[in-house]
């Protein structure tokens, strides 16, 4: 067996996005863009991952001339500047909707918008050269994202002319086509023979647009595999050797770490004061809120994705608070047992939302979601579950270039080995699985 690497290098990638919005996009599309950018940058303001976006610029391709709404700069964008730009975008969309009649947008050129993008990128590169001593360890990747609802020979000619220039041949340009789902095939037919540009298609709704914008947060590191999974062969051995099967895998984040969100304490539950929790920062003595949950709806135990759960699970039992009399405690216990039994018998889980009992205006718009499920006959499990603010889109799965068969192929040797791995008769019990690998010899005479 060839020697396998046990470490991988992590690239310090600093992509800088210049978003170019085409003239004449519908109010619905512009609303989705504004909603998605607002969600995205409420996260990025506190996100510390090296692969995420430190720079962002916004240019609008106008009917007469293009306009810079947010200049591209090395400094992180100011949240107030973003909010002002989003407000201007919404007003612009309303203006476009009243002027759209009688104007043929297919004849509108992208040259002025691309020239503005070029000016801003060259300015960044010039500043980098002047400050080479302080920035020589940082590599800036620039990406121009053009959002449009039209595909014409003119727009493709403008882009092709831009990237054919030797000065721009290393610039990454992505064309994002917004459509209602009915004209996707007509879009694809127009550019089926083009291999010099990346084109993506998104639906004209805020969910599809929002997921696309969050795809900027994905780290597409393909230098080395992330996981090496070893599986024993038919002959079971204690130590891994060359006879074991190996499957190489890559990892991808599904959720954004809630601790990187400015309102992280609205997505998590704390049982004791912590330096992480912001609940005690303005208090002279340690304290925590009495959390209030609002029940929303049930879901079946089989109809949820376990990857949407994050944070530490907490056991929930009926309260025995001393400030209540025995009769109140008994009635509360009956109600708790009734809920537990209902969940357990019907194999349901209860989705709850953290109710906002705070006077803070900052927290009023953020309320995390949690799920309650039966742990036993007298207890529940409380776990945090993802909401759209924390959800990352799935990366495009790699297409197989080795096996181009219509029917999936199967590794028979691996399949036979898998059938020999032991299946536990009982449910998973963590007591039987130790993280510390140690051999302890017991003196049977003492037992």
N, C-alpha and C positions, 0 to 999 in steps of 0.2 A: 504494500500500500504506500503510495507516495506521501511524502510529508505534507501535512495540512497546516495551514496558518491558524494560529490561535488568537490572533489580534487583527484588527482592521483599523485603518486610518480613517478619521472623520474629517471630511472636507469643510473648511470654514467658508461657507457659501453665503454671499450677501447679494441676493438678487434685487435689482432696482426696477420697479415696475413703472412704466409710463402708459397710462390708460388713455386711449384715444376714442372718444365717443362720436359716432357719426351723426350728421345732421338728419333730423326728421324721425328719430326714434319715437315710438308711441309713448304716451303718458304711462301706460302699464309697464313698459320696459324700463323707462327712466325711474319709476317708483321702485322697481325691483333692484336696479343698480344702486339707488340711494339707500335702500333698506340693507342690501348686502354689504355695502361699504361701511355703513354705520355699525353693523354687527361686527364686521371684520376688525375695524380699528378700535372698537371698544375692548377687543381682546389683545391686539398687538401693542397697545399702549403699555402693557405690563408684561408682555411675553419676552422671555430672555433667551430663547433658543437661537443658536448661531445661524441656523438655516432660515430664519424668518426675516421678514421684510423691514429693513431700517429706512428705506427710501420709497417714496411714492409720488408720482406726478399725475396731473389730470389735464388733458387738453380736449377741447370740443371743436370738431370740424364744422365750421359755420358755413352758411350759405354764401356769404361774401368773403369773409376771412375767418381764420381759426383763432381761438382765444385760449390762453392758459388760465385755468381755474386754480390749480395748485402747482407751483413750480417744483421741479425735482431738485432736491438738495440733500447734502450728506447728513444733515441733522434730521432727527425724527420729526415727522409732521406734527404740528400743533393741532390739538383736538378742536379748538375753536375755529381754526382755519378750515378744517374739514367740514364742520357743521355749516359754516357759511357757504362753502362751495356746494354742498348738497342742497341747500336752500335755493341757490341760484340755478342749479340743475332742474329742480322741480318747477321753478318759474319759467325756465327756458322750454321745458316740455309742454307747458300750457300754451306758450307762445307758438310753438311749432304746430300744435294741434289745430290752431285757428288759421295758420298760414299754409297748411299742407295742400289744400285744394288748388289745383292748377299748376303746381310746381313739380317738375320731373326730377326727382332726386338722383336718378341713375346717371345724370349728366354732371353731377357734382364731383369735383376732383378732391383727392386726398393730399395733393402736393403741399399745400400750405401747412397742414397739420403735421405732416412728416418732416417738413423743414423746421417747424418749431421744436419737434422732438429732437432733431439732430442738433439744434443750437443748445438745448439744455444738456444733452449727453456730452457734447464737446466741452461745455463749461465744467462739468464734473471731472472729465478726464484731464483737463488743463489744471484744475485745482489739485488733482492727485499728483500730477507731475511736479507741481511747485512744492508740494508737501510730501515728497517721496520718502523722506526720512521717517515720517510718522505713520505712513500708510503702506509701506512696502510689504507688510505681512498680510494685508487685506486685499482680496481679489473681488472686484465689483463686476457682477454680471448684469447686463442691461437687457431688459425685455420690453418690447413695444407690443401692447395688446390693443387691437383695433376691434371695437364692437360695432356691428352694423346689422341692418336687416335687409341688405341688398347685396347682390353679387352681380357685377356687370363686367364687361371687358375693360371698361375704363378704370375701375377700382383695382382690378388685377394688374393692369398695365402700370398704374401708379406705383403699386407695391413692388412689382418686378423691376421697374426702373430704379427704384430706391435701393434695392438689395444688390443689383448688378454693379453698382458703383463700387470700385475697389475699396473706397474709404469705409463702406458700410457692410462689407461682406461677412463680418463676424457678429453683426447685430442679429438678435433673435426676434423675429416678428411672428406674432400669432394673430390669426384672423378668427374672431368669434362671431358666428352667425346666429342671431336671435330669430326664432320662427315660432309659429303656432303649432308645429307638429305636422301640418299638412303639406308643406312645401319643402320638406327636407330632401326628398329624392330629387326634386328639380334643382336644388342647390348643388347636390352632389354630382349630378350629371354635368353641370357647367365646369366643374373643376376636377373631374375624374382623372384627367391626364396630367395634373399638376403635382409635382413632387418637390417643389422648391419652397413651399410654404406650409406651415402648420395651420390646419383649419379645424375648429371645433364647433359643434352645434349644440345650442342650449334652447330650452323651451322658454316661451314668453310668460314666465311666472316668477315670483320672488323666490320660490324654493329652489328652482333650477339655477337661477342667476346667482343666488346666495351660495349654493354649493360650488359653483364654478369659482367664484371669488375666493372662497376658502381653500380651493385647491392650490392657491399661491403659497399656503403654509406647508404643503407636503414637501418632504425632503426626499428627492429622488436620487439617493446614493446607490449606485450600482457598481462600485469599484470592487467590493467583496461581498460574499454571502454573509448574512447576519446570523444564521443558525445552521448548525450541523446536527441533524437528528440521526442517531445510531439505533438500529434495530437488530436484535439477535437473529441468527439463522436458526435452522432446525436444531442444530446442536447448540444447546444453551451453555454459554461460558460466563464466568464471573466478570472477566475483564474484556474491554473492547480490543479487538484485533482486526486484522485485514479481512477476516471472514464476515464481519458484520456489514449489513447494508447501511448505506449513508444517503440521506436525502438532504439536499441543501435548500434553504428557505431564506426569504427576505422578510423583514418586519416593516410594518407600517402603523403609524399612530391612528387610532380610531377617534380618540377624544383629546381635546386640548386639556392640559393639566389645569384643573380649576384654581389651583394656587397662583397661577399666572394671570388670573382674571382680577380686575380691580374690585369686584364684588364677590370674591371667593367665599366669604363667610355666609353667603346666601345659598351656596350649593352644597355645603357640608354641615354636619351636626357635630357639636363638641360636647363632651361629657365633663370636661374639666378645663379651667383656664389654661390657655396655651399662648406661646409667643406668636403662633401663626394666626390665631383668632384675633380679629380687630375689635371684638366685643368689649374687651377690658381696657382698651387704650385710653379712653376718656373717663375712666372710673378710678377713684382712689383706692377702692378695695376690689379684689377679684370677684367677678360676677359673670353669670351667663344668662341669656334670655330663657324664659320658659317658652319653648318652641310651640307654635300653633300650626297644626296641619289641617288643610282642607281636603276632604275626600273628593276625588274627581270621578273615577270610574274603575270598574274591574277589568282585568284581562286574565285570560287563561294562562296557567303555568307553562303550557306548551307554546304559547303565542308571544314569546318575548325573546329578545336577543341578549344573551348573557354578557356580551361585550359592551352593552350599554350601561352596565353597572360599574361604579367606581367607588373608591373610598373604603373606609373600614366598616364592616357590617356590625350592627349593634343589636343586642338582644333586648326585646321589649316585653316587659311583664306588667301585670296590673299594679297600679301605684298603691303604696302603703304609707302615704304621706301622713305625718302625725297631726297636721292641722285639721284633718277631717275626722268626724266621729266614726265609730265602728259600723253603724248602719250605712253611712255613705260609702265607706270602703267596701262593704259587702255588696251593695248594689252596683258599684263600679266594677267589682270583680266579676259579677254575673254578666254584665254587659261586655266586658273584655272577653270572657270565655265564649260568649255567644258569637262575637266577631271571629275569634280564632277557629271555632268549630265550623262556622259557615265557610271560611276560606279553605279549611282543611278538607271538608267533605266535598265541596264543589271544585276543588283544585283551582282556586282563583288567587289572584294577587290584587291588592288595592293600590292604585296610583294616587298619590297625595301631592299637594302643592304646599310649599311653606308659606303660610299666611304672613302678610306684612303687618307687624304690630309695632314697627319702628317709626319714629317721627322723622327720620333722616330722609330727605328728598332724594339722595343719591341711591338709596337702596329700594325705593318704592317701585322701581320698574324691573327689579330683578328678584325672582322668587324661584328657588330651586325645586326640582321634582324628586320624589322619593317613592319607594315601593315597599309595601308591607306584605309579607308572606308568612305562612304558618311554619313555625320551627318545631313545635310539639303541641300537645293538647292544651298546654297552659302558657304558651309563649309565642311571640312573633319575632321575625327578623326584619330590621329596618335597613334599607340600603339606598344610597344615592343613585339616581339614574340620569342619563344624559338628556339635555334639552338641546334645541337647535343651536344655541350659543356655543356649545362645547363640541358639537359634532363636526368631524372632518369628513370630506368626501372620500369614497373609495378610489384608489388609483386605478388606472386602466390596466387590466390584467395582461401580462405578456402573452402574445400569441405564439404558439409552437411553430418553429421553423424547421424542426427536425422530422416530426411525424405528421405528414400532411394527409392523413387518412380520415375519411368521414367517420369511421367508427373508432372510439378511443382504444388505445392499446393498453395492455396490462402486463406488468412484470410478474411472470408466473413464479419465479424464485422468491420474490418478496411476498407475493400473495400467500405462498405456502408457509413462509416464516411467520407471517402475521397470524395465521390460523393456529400457530403453536404457542402464542403468548397466552399466559394464564388469564382467565376471566374471573374476577372476584364474584362470589355468590352474594355477598352483602353489599350494602351501600358504602360509599367511601367513608372511612373513619380515619381522621387525621392522627389518632393515637398510634396507628400502625405504620406511619410514615415519618421518619426522623430526618431532620435537616442535617444534624451532626452525624457524620459517619464514624462510628466507633464500635469496637468489638469488646464486649464485657463478658467475662467468664464468671458464671455464678457457681458458688459452692453449694452443691445440691444438699449437702449435709445440714446446711443452715436453714433450708426451706421446709 
